């Protein structure tokens, strides 16, 4: 079991960093939603499309990171 200790430390560090990143992505998504609403009011359709595309990428990234986070926690609990 001693050989898995450095791995467990690294996994714990990554889990914490992914938690922070997930939270930051949620905040960014919310702020972008406000910017989209403001851009709609000002009728800046190019900006709306660009921001909506970014929000879509953030949602996909968030989902992928959430799956990685879940897998890391499962491996940590079960094997490390």
Secondary structure as UniProt FT lines:
FT   HELIX           2..4
FT   HELIX           5..41
FT   TURN            42..43
FT   HELIX           45..79
//
